[in-house]
Amino acid sequence: MAIRLGDVAPDFTAETSQGTLNFHDYLGDGWGILFSHPADFTPVCTTELGTAAKFKAEFEKRNVKMIALSVDGTASHAEWIKDINETQNTVVNFPIIADEDRKVSDLYDMIHPNANDTLTVRSVFIVGPDKKVKLTLTYPASTGRNFYELLRVVDSLQLTANHKVATPANWEHGEKVVVSPAIPTVEAKEIFSRGVEEIKPYLRLTPDPTT
Ligand code: BEZ
């Protein structure tokens, strides 16, 4: 069954390019991002993993551990990582699950038979410190993901987890945020001491409380 927001991210133990690991143990008390790739030695995936490696420091700053998945084995991953490092001018520095038996792909419903009955699509799962799924995304094999967008979503998830706000369209860290509709304006003005701008009774803006 498809994984929905708020579900506990299914736990698993798997072989990876960095040895055997247990998913929940690997995440510890922090956040996680699990993303799947159709197969090793494919061009779009090669660029994605190179980009992901370059973004690792930004995810770490946000206490997010990265883990990728592809349906090939560890020996294949090791050879492919050499190519990724060479062609993308980086060092892949997070584990890639070797999901030869499709155990994790099936657990996370990453194979969409009407797209391709053996390869995984480009799924993304962001998991919170409570191990619950906070975001799911599905891209087709032909579209590489935007890692700036994934960081932006993490910023929004972490902000809205701690403050009674939501983030508007195209929001970026530091821009004004939307006051949660559940809070009456009078109360919002007490909570958000830097000001509440009421455009409509249901549309109130306030400065990003983390800046
Ligand atoms: C790729 O990663 O380049 C790719 C994989 C499967 C189908 C199409 C593209």
Boltz pocket constraint, residues with backbone or C-beta under 6 A from the ligand:
constraints:
  - pocket:
      binder: B
      contacts: [[A, 38], [A, 39], [A, 42], [A, 43], [A, 44], [A, 45], [A, 46], [A, 141], [A, 142]]
      max_distance: 6.0
